[in-house]
Amino acid sequence: MPYPFVLPTTSSFSFSSCFSCDSHPSLPLTASGQRGVVRDALKKHKRLPPASRIGSLATVVASIHGYLPYLLAVDAGVGSQSLGAEEFINVVLKTAPSISWRPTLSSDIVPGRGQPRVEMTSLEYEIFFVLSSLAYAYTLMARSTLQPLYATTTNFLGDKERTTAITAATKQLLDAASIYDYLSRRSEQISSAAPCTDVAPTTVRALSSLALAEATLLAVLKDDPYPTAVAQGRNKTDKEWMFKSPDIPKVRAHLFARLCLAAAEHASKAASLLQSSGSLGASKVNPALLKYLEDLRRTSRAKACRFFGIDAELGGQTAEGIGWLRVGLHELGVEVKDSKKSFSLSRLRKDMNEKREDRRVEKDADWGYDAGRQEETRIIELLDAKWNKINDTMNTQAIPPVNSLLPRMPSGREVHSVKPYQPPTLDRDILEAMRSPPDGEDEVGGDDASSDDEKGVTNAPGAFPGIYMDYGTRSNSGNTYY
């Protein structure tokens, strides 16, 4: 958690070949140059090994921030819209643009070739892809900020560092939600169908709900002591357990439970929106994202059940607290087992999965696909064993059944509000400078391949590596072999 998005890649494109601007002649050339920077940043990011991609996210974000004002200026000029302060740009469409992006959320993968590129003839979906890439980058930066909280081989973070990391990640997720919300409102003005699921109106609304759900859970995580206690017990460098047990302060359990239920509602809404996008004729969404949303919904409801249990246990109702823990395990799809059994294959399999997830966290690659499901299972099982021991030896109260507690769940409560996204605009000095003619020609074209398709062709079947280009050179030059 958050979801590990994959950044898309794009082909080259020349604005000057499709647009002219009488009022600001240098605008198309400058926009092409800024777009080339974004394209190169996305290509370099994708070619890096997974563990090294975190360091390039800042470059991707900076390149998109540099390109967006020019792209939006060209789009406003085509639509005869004002840029503010009575500044108008007159952009003329010479020919329909042809721009291709390689989506990453669609599941239409061609065997042996990967995800096919999507051709677009409108700047509108160029804006959608660029802003979506920016939101993906924000989410990935939030992942990298939270990764030290789950590491088991590095130094354990203190309360101050932990709070700082969660606060920074929350801001990044809310920024992503703001971008998706802006795209959702912008899509209401488009009558044509989306070229792929990645930029469909239902998808951006779903991703906004997903980011809001993850940010809501982080508001709970900041003051939830139990994940810290469980992580501290598994951290190999922490020695505090030798002389001091983890501090478990009293929490606002009922409030946290309602926040978790709100996160579950956002995750459920996102899942239904993504499923509906496939039923409307667009390409289907990657099943990994749908599974993540289902796990996020289950985990959020299980967290709510845990807090209801904590609230009951703090009030002296230990048996009712155990009942809520079992409701949480039911939401997670975990079978309640007798803790007295010393060995079981399911327990062994669960331990192996947990160790495998710990290794993924250390490598900072492909971790968190279960949306925190394993971590929440650990916490609930820890509390269940502790409270059962107390109930068996001291209270001996009857544990209520699961079906009697489920109807008592209240509605969720919101904690965050998504602020409107403010698109960047060009400064007046930059606009005035682009009134002069361009210094050179816009020669961006020549390589339409994205990062997956390198310039050139591959070897012919049965040929030795590297000789195919020699054959092509000889045949193109017209020379014979003899």
Secondary structure as a PSIPRED ss2 file (coil, helix, strand):
# PSIPRED VFORMAT (PSIPRED V4.0)

   1 M C   1.000  0.000  0.000
   2 P C   1.000  0.000  0.000
   3 Y C   1.000  0.000  0.000
   4 P C   1.000  0.000  0.000
   5 F C   1.000  0.000  0.000
   6 V C   1.000  0.000  0.000
   7 L C   1.000  0.000  0.000
   8 P C   1.000  0.000  0.000
   9 T E   0.000  0.000  1.000
  10 T E   0.000  0.000  1.000
  11 S C   1.000  0.000  0.000
  12 S C   1.000  0.000  0.000
  13 F C   1.000  0.000  0.000
  14 S C   1.000  0.000  0.000
  15 F H   0.000  1.000  0.000
  16 S H   0.000  1.000  0.000
  17 S H   0.000  1.000  0.000
  18 C C   1.000  0.000  0.000
  19 F E   0.000  0.000  1.000
  20 S E   0.000  0.000  1.000
  21 C E   0.000  0.000  1.000
  22 D C   1.000  0.000  0.000
  23 S C   1.000  0.000  0.000
  24 H C   1.000  0.000  0.000
  25 P C   1.000  0.000  0.000
  26 S C   1.000  0.000  0.000
  27 L H   0.000  1.000  0.000
  28 P H   0.000  1.000  0.000
  29 L H   0.000  1.000  0.000
  30 T H   0.000  1.000  0.000
  31 A H   0.000  1.000  0.000
  32 S H   0.000  1.000  0.000
  33 G H   0.000  1.000  0.000
  34 Q H   0.000  1.000  0.000
  35 R H   0.000  1.000  0.000
  36 G H   0.000  1.000  0.000
  37 V H   0.000  1.000  0.000
  38 V H   0.000  1.000  0.000
  39 R H   0.000  1.000  0.000
  40 D H   0.000  1.000  0.000
  41 A H   0.000  1.000  0.000
  42 L H   0.000  1.000  0.000
  43 K H   0.000  1.000  0.000
  44 K H   0.000  1.000  0.000
  45 H H   0.000  1.000  0.000
  46 K H   0.000  1.000  0.000
  47 R H   0.000  1.000  0.000
  48 L C   1.000  0.000  0.000
  49 P C   1.000  0.000  0.000
  50 P H   0.000  1.000  0.000
  51 A H   0.000  1.000  0.000
  52 S H   0.000  1.000  0.000
  53 R C   1.000  0.000  0.000
  54 I H   0.000  1.000  0.000
  55 G H   0.000  1.000  0.000
  56 S H   0.000  1.000  0.000
  57 L H   0.000  1.000  0.000
  58 A H   0.000  1.000  0.000
  59 T H   0.000  1.000  0.000
  60 V H   0.000  1.000  0.000
  61 V H   0.000  1.000  0.000
  62 A H   0.000  1.000  0.000
  63 S H   0.000  1.000  0.000
  64 I H   0.000  1.000  0.000
  65 H H   0.000  1.000  0.000
  66 G H   0.000  1.000  0.000
  67 Y H   0.000  1.000  0.000
  68 L H   0.000  1.000  0.000
  69 P H   0.000  1.000  0.000
  70 Y H   0.000  1.000  0.000
  71 L H   0.000  1.000  0.000
  72 L H   0.000  1.000  0.000
  73 A H   0.000  1.000  0.000
  74 V H   0.000  1.000  0.000
  75 D H   0.000  1.000  0.000
  76 A H   0.000  1.000  0.000
  77 G H   0.000  1.000  0.000
  78 V H   0.000  1.000  0.000
  79 G C   1.000  0.000  0.000
  80 S C   1.000  0.000  0.000
  81 Q C   1.000  0.000  0.000
  82 S E   0.000  0.000  1.000
  83 L C   1.000  0.000  0.000
  84 G C   1.000  0.000  0.000
  85 A C   1.000  0.000  0.000
  86 E C   1.000  0.000  0.000
  87 E C   1.000  0.000  0.000
  88 F E   0.000  0.000  1.000
  89 I C   1.000  0.000  0.000
  90 N C   1.000  0.000  0.000
  91 V E   0.000  0.000  1.000
  92 V E   0.000  0.000  1.000
  93 L E   0.000  0.000  1.000
  94 K C   1.000  0.000  0.000
  95 T C   1.000  0.000  0.000
  96 A C   1.000  0.000  0.000
  97 P C   1.000  0.000  0.000
  98 S C   1.000  0.000  0.000
  99 I E   0.000  0.000  1.000
 100 S E   0.000  0.000  1.000
 101 W E   0.000  0.000  1.000
 102 R E   0.000  0.000  1.000
 103 P C   1.000  0.000  0.000
 104 T C   1.000  0.000  0.000
 105 L C   1.000  0.000  0.000
 106 S E   0.000  0.000  1.000
 107 S C   1.000  0.000  0.000
 108 D C   1.000  0.000  0.000
 109 I C   1.000  0.000  0.000
 110 V E   0.000  0.000  1.000
 111 P C   1.000  0.000  0.000
 112 G C   1.000  0.000  0.000
 113 R C   1.000  0.000  0.000
 114 G E   0.000  0.000  1.000
 115 Q C   1.000  0.000  0.000
 116 P C   1.000  0.000  0.000
 117 R C   1.000  0.000  0.000
 118 V E   0.000  0.000  1.000
 119 E E   0.000  0.000  1.000
 120 M E   0.000  0.000  1.000
 121 T C   1.000  0.000  0.000
 122 S C   1.000  0.000  0.000
 123 L H   0.000  1.000  0.000
 124 E H   0.000  1.000  0.000
 125 Y H   0.000  1.000  0.000
 126 E H   0.000  1.000  0.000
 127 I H   0.000  1.000  0.000
 128 F H   0.000  1.000  0.000
 129 F H   0.000  1.000  0.000
 130 V H   0.000  1.000  0.000
 131 L H   0.000  1.000  0.000
 132 S H   0.000  1.000  0.000
 133 S H   0.000  1.000  0.000
 134 L H   0.000  1.000  0.000
 135 A H   0.000  1.000  0.000
 136 Y H   0.000  1.000  0.000
 137 A H   0.000  1.000  0.000
 138 Y H   0.000  1.000  0.000
 139 T H   0.000  1.000  0.000
 140 L H   0.000  1.000  0.000
 141 M H   0.000  1.000  0.000
 142 A H   0.000  1.000  0.000
 143 R H   0.000  1.000  0.000
 144 S H   0.000  1.000  0.000
 145 T H   0.000  1.000  0.000
 146 L H   0.000  1.000  0.000
 147 Q H   0.000  1.000  0.000
 148 P H   0.000  1.000  0.000
 149 L H   0.000  1.000  0.000
 150 Y H   0.000  1.000  0.000
 151 A C   1.000  0.000  0.000
 152 T C   1.000  0.000  0.000
 153 T C   1.000  0.000  0.000
 154 T C   1.000  0.000  0.000
 155 N C   1.000  0.000  0.000
 156 F C   1.000  0.000  0.000
 157 L C   1.000  0.000  0.000
 158 G C   1.000  0.000  0.000
 159 D H   0.000  1.000  0.000
 160 K H   0.000  1.000  0.000
 161 E H   0.000  1.000  0.000
 162 R H   0.000  1.000  0.000
 163 T H   0.000  1.000  0.000
 164 T H   0.000  1.000  0.000
 165 A H   0.000  1.000  0.000
 166 I H   0.000  1.000  0.000
 167 T H   0.000  1.000  0.000
 168 A H   0.000  1.000  0.000
 169 A H   0.000  1.000  0.000
 170 T H   0.000  1.000  0.000
 171 K H   0.000  1.000  0.000
 172 Q H   0.000  1.000  0.000
 173 L H   0.000  1.000  0.000
 174 L H   0.000  1.000  0.000
 175 D H   0.000  1.000  0.000
 176 A H   0.000  1.000  0.000
 177 A H   0.000  1.000  0.000
 178 S H   0.000  1.000  0.000
 179 I H   0.000  1.000  0.000
 180 Y H   0.000  1.000  0.000
 181 D H   0.000  1.000  0.000
 182 Y H   0.000  1.000  0.000
 183 L H   0.000  1.000  0.000
 184 S H   0.000  1.000  0.000
 185 R H   0.000  1.000  0.000
 186 R H   0.000  1.000  0.000
 187 S H   0.000  1.000  0.000
 188 E C   1.000  0.000  0.000
 189 Q C   1.000  0.000  0.000
 190 I C   1.000  0.000  0.000
 191 S C   1.000  0.000  0.000
 192 S C   1.000  0.000  0.000
 193 A C   1.000  0.000  0.000
 194 A C   1.000  0.000  0.000
 195 P C   1.000  0.000  0.000
 196 C C   1.000  0.000  0.000
 197 T H   0.000  1.000  0.000
 198 D H   0.000  1.000  0.000
 199 V H   0.000  1.000  0.000
 200 A C   1.000  0.000  0.000
 201 P H   0.000  1.000  0.000
 202 T H   0.000  1.000  0.000
 203 T H   0.000  1.000  0.000
 204 V H   0.000  1.000  0.000
 205 R H   0.000  1.000  0.000
 206 A H   0.000  1.000  0.000
 207 L H   0.000  1.000  0.000
 208 S H   0.000  1.000  0.000
 209 S H   0.000  1.000  0.000
 210 L H   0.000  1.000  0.000
 211 A H   0.000  1.000  0.000
 212 L H   0.000  1.000  0.000
 213 A H   0.000  1.000  0.000
 214 E H   0.000  1.000  0.000
 215 A H   0.000  1.000  0.000
 216 T H   0.000  1.000  0.000
 217 L H   0.000  1.000  0.000
 218 L H   0.000  1.000  0.000
 219 A H   0.000  1.000  0.000
 220 V H   0.000  1.000  0.000
 221 L H   0.000  1.000  0.000
 222 K C   1.000  0.000  0.000
 223 D C   1.000  0.000  0.000
 224 D C   1.000  0.000  0.000
 225 P H   0.000  1.000  0.000
 226 Y H   0.000  1.000  0.000
 227 P H   0.000  1.000  0.000
 228 T H   0.000  1.000  0.000
 229 A H   0.000  1.000  0.000
 230 V H   0.000  1.000  0.000
 231 A H   0.000  1.000  0.000
 232 Q H   0.000  1.000  0.000
 233 G H   0.000  1.000  0.000
 234 R H   0.000  1.000  0.000
 235 N C   1.000  0.000  0.000
 236 K C   1.000  0.000  0.000
 237 T C   1.000  0.000  0.000
 238 D C   1.000  0.000  0.000
 239 K C   1.000  0.000  0.000
 240 E H   0.000  1.000  0.000
 241 W H   0.000  1.000  0.000
 242 M H   0.000  1.000  0.000
 243 F C   1.000  0.000  0.000
 244 K C   1.000  0.000  0.000
 245 S C   1.000  0.000  0.000
 246 P C   1.000  0.000  0.000
 247 D C   1.000  0.000  0.000
 248 I C   1.000  0.000  0.000
 249 P C   1.000  0.000  0.000
 250 K C   1.000  0.000  0.000
 251 V C   1.000  0.000  0.000
 252 R C   1.000  0.000  0.000
 253 A H   0.000  1.000  0.000
 254 H H   0.000  1.000  0.000
 255 L H   0.000  1.000  0.000
 256 F H   0.000  1.000  0.000
 257 A H   0.000  1.000  0.000
 258 R H   0.000  1.000  0.000
 259 L H   0.000  1.000  0.000
 260 C H   0.000  1.000  0.000
 261 L H   0.000  1.000  0.000
 262 A H   0.000  1.000  0.000
 263 A H   0.000  1.000  0.000
 264 A H   0.000  1.000  0.000
 265 E H   0.000  1.000  0.000
 266 H H   0.000  1.000  0.000
 267 A H   0.000  1.000  0.000
 268 S H   0.000  1.000  0.000
 269 K H   0.000  1.000  0.000
 270 A H   0.000  1.000  0.000
 271 A H   0.000  1.000  0.000
 272 S H   0.000  1.000  0.000
 273 L H   0.000  1.000  0.000
 274 L H   0.000  1.000  0.000
 275 Q H   0.000  1.000  0.000
 276 S H   0.000  1.000  0.000
 277 S H   0.000  1.000  0.000
 278 G H   0.000  1.000  0.000
 279 S H   0.000  1.000  0.000
 280 L C   1.000  0.000  0.000
 281 G C   1.000  0.000  0.000
 282 A C   1.000  0.000  0.000
 283 S C   1.000  0.000  0.000
 284 K C   1.000  0.000  0.000
 285 V E   0.000  0.000  1.000
 286 N C   1.000  0.000  0.000
 287 P H   0.000  1.000  0.000
 288 A H   0.000  1.000  0.000
 289 L H   0.000  1.000  0.000
 290 L H   0.000  1.000  0.000
 291 K H   0.000  1.000  0.000
 292 Y H   0.000  1.000  0.000
 293 L H   0.000  1.000  0.000
 294 E H   0.000  1.000  0.000
 295 D H   0.000  1.000  0.000
 296 L H   0.000  1.000  0.000
 297 R H   0.000  1.000  0.000
 298 R H   0.000  1.000  0.000
 299 T H   0.000  1.000  0.000
 300 S H   0.000  1.000  0.000
 301 R H   0.000  1.000  0.000
 302 A H   0.000  1.000  0.000
 303 K H   0.000  1.000  0.000
 304 A H   0.000  1.000  0.000
 305 C H   0.000  1.000  0.000
 306 R H   0.000  1.000  0.000
 307 F H   0.000  1.000  0.000
 308 F H   0.000  1.000  0.000
 309 G H   0.000  1.000  0.000
 310 I H   0.000  1.000  0.000
 311 D H   0.000  1.000  0.000
 312 A H   0.000  1.000  0.000
 313 E H   0.000  1.000  0.000
 314 L H   0.000  1.000  0.000
 315 G C   1.000  0.000  0.000
 316 G C   1.000  0.000  0.000
 317 Q C   1.000  0.000  0.000
 318 T H   0.000  1.000  0.000
 319 A H   0.000  1.000  0.000
 320 E H   0.000  1.000  0.000
 321 G H   0.000  1.000  0.000
 322 I H   0.000  1.000  0.000
 323 G H   0.000  1.000  0.000
 324 W H   0.000  1.000  0.000
 325 L H   0.000  1.000  0.000
 326 R H   0.000  1.000  0.000
 327 V H   0.000  1.000  0.000
 328 G H   0.000  1.000  0.000
 329 L H   0.000  1.000  0.000
 330 H H   0.000  1.000  0.000
 331 E H   0.000  1.000  0.000
 332 L H   0.000  1.000  0.000
 333 G C   1.000  0.000  0.000
 334 V C   1.000  0.000  0.000
 335 E C   1.000  0.000  0.000
 336 V C   1.000  0.000  0.000
 337 K C   1.000  0.000  0.000
 338 D C   1.000  0.000  0.000
 339 S C   1.000  0.000  0.000
 340 K C   1.000  0.000  0.000
 341 K C   1.000  0.000  0.000
 342 S C   1.000  0.000  0.000
 343 F C   1.000  0.000  0.000
 344 S C   1.000  0.000  0.000
 345 L H   0.000  1.000  0.000
 346 S H   0.000  1.000  0.000
 347 R H   0.000  1.000  0.000
 348 L H   0.000  1.000  0.000
 349 R H   0.000  1.000  0.000
 350 K H   0.000  1.000  0.000
 351 D H   0.000  1.000  0.000
 352 M H   0.000  1.000  0.000
 353 N H   0.000  1.000  0.000
 354 E H   0.000  1.000  0.000
 355 K H   0.000  1.000  0.000
 356 R H   0.000  1.000  0.000
 357 E H   0.000  1.000  0.000
 358 D H   0.000  1.000  0.000
 359 R H   0.000  1.000  0.000
 360 R H   0.000  1.000  0.000
 361 V H   0.000  1.000  0.000
 362 E H   0.000  1.000  0.000
 363 K H   0.000  1.000  0.000
 364 D C   1.000  0.000  0.000
 365 A C   1.000  0.000  0.000
 366 D C   1.000  0.000  0.000
 367 W C   1.000  0.000  0.000
 368 G C   1.000  0.000  0.000
 369 Y C   1.000  0.000  0.000
 370 D C   1.000  0.000  0.000
 371 A C   1.000  0.000  0.000
 372 G C   1.000  0.000  0.000
 373 R H   0.000  1.000  0.000
 374 Q H   0.000  1.000  0.000
 375 E H   0.000  1.000  0.000
 376 E H   0.000  1.000  0.000
 377 T H   0.000  1.000  0.000
 378 R H   0.000  1.000  0.000
 379 I H   0.000  1.000  0.000
 380 I H   0.000  1.000  0.000
 381 E H   0.000  1.000  0.000
 382 L H   0.000  1.000  0.000
 383 L H   0.000  1.000  0.000
 384 D H   0.000  1.000  0.000
 385 A H   0.000  1.000  0.000
 386 K H   0.000  1.000  0.000
 387 W H   0.000  1.000  0.000
 388 N H   0.000  1.000  0.000
 389 K H   0.000  1.000  0.000
 390 I H   0.000  1.000  0.000
 391 N H   0.000  1.000  0.000
 392 D H   0.000  1.000  0.000
 393 T H   0.000  1.000  0.000
 394 M H   0.000  1.000  0.000
 395 N H   0.000  1.000  0.000
 396 T C   1.000  0.000  0.000
 397 Q C   1.000  0.000  0.000
 398 A C   1.000  0.000  0.000
 399 I C   1.000  0.000  0.000
 400 P C   1.000  0.000  0.000
 401 P C   1.000  0.000  0.000
 402 V H   0.000  1.000  0.000
 403 N H   0.000  1.000  0.000
 404 S H   0.000  1.000  0.000
 405 L H   0.000  1.000  0.000
 406 L H   0.000  1.000  0.000
 407 P H   0.000  1.000  0.000
 408 R H   0.000  1.000  0.000
 409 M C   1.000  0.000  0.000
 410 P C   1.000  0.000  0.000
 411 S C   1.000  0.000  0.000
 412 G C   1.000  0.000  0.000
 413 R C   1.000  0.000  0.000
 414 E C   1.000  0.000  0.000
 415 V C   1.000  0.000  0.000
 416 H C   1.000  0.000  0.000
 417 S C   1.000  0.000  0.000
 418 V C   1.000  0.000  0.000
 419 K C   1.000  0.000  0.000
 420 P C   1.000  0.000  0.000
 421 Y C   1.000  0.000  0.000
 422 Q C   1.000  0.000  0.000
 423 P C   1.000  0.000  0.000
 424 P C   1.000  0.000  0.000
 425 T C   1.000  0.000  0.000
 426 L C   1.000  0.000  0.000
 427 D C   1.000  0.000  0.000
 428 R H   0.000  1.000  0.000
 429 D H   0.000  1.000  0.000
 430 I H   0.000  1.000  0.000
 431 L H   0.000  1.000  0.000
 432 E H   0.000  1.000  0.000
 433 A H   0.000  1.000  0.000
 434 M C   1.000  0.000  0.000
 435 R C   1.000  0.000  0.000
 436 S C   1.000  0.000  0.000
 437 P C   1.000  0.000  0.000
 438 P C   1.000  0.000  0.000
 439 D C   1.000  0.000  0.000
 440 G C   1.000  0.000  0.000
 441 E C   1.000  0.000  0.000
 442 D C   1.000  0.000  0.000
 443 E C   1.000  0.000  0.000
 444 V C   1.000  0.000  0.000
 445 G C   1.000  0.000  0.000
 446 G C   1.000  0.000  0.000
 447 D C   1.000  0.000  0.000
 448 D C   1.000  0.000  0.000
 449 A C   1.000  0.000  0.000
 450 S C   1.000  0.000  0.000
 451 S C   1.000  0.000  0.000
 452 D C   1.000  0.000  0.000
 453 D C   1.000  0.000  0.000
 454 E C   1.000  0.000  0.000
 455 K C   1.000  0.000  0.000
 456 G C   1.000  0.000  0.000
 457 V C   1.000  0.000  0.000
 458 T C   1.000  0.000  0.000
 459 N C   1.000  0.000  0.000
 460 A C   1.000  0.000  0.000
 461 P C   1.000  0.000  0.000
 462 G C   1.000  0.000  0.000
 463 A C   1.000  0.000  0.000
 464 F C   1.000  0.000  0.000
 465 P C   1.000  0.000  0.000
 466 G C   1.000  0.000  0.000
 467 I C   1.000  0.000  0.000
 468 Y H   0.000  1.000  0.000
 469 M H   0.000  1.000  0.000
 470 D H   0.000  1.000  0.000
 471 Y H   0.000  1.000  0.000
 472 G H   0.000  1.000  0.000
 473 T H   0.000  1.000  0.000
 474 R H   0.000  1.000  0.000
 475 S H   0.000  1.000  0.000
 476 N H   0.000  1.000  0.000
 477 S H   0.000  1.000  0.000
 478 G C   1.000  0.000  0.000
 479 N C   1.000  0.000  0.000
 480 T C   1.000  0.000  0.000
 481 Y C   1.000  0.000  0.000
 482 Y C   1.000  0.000  0.000
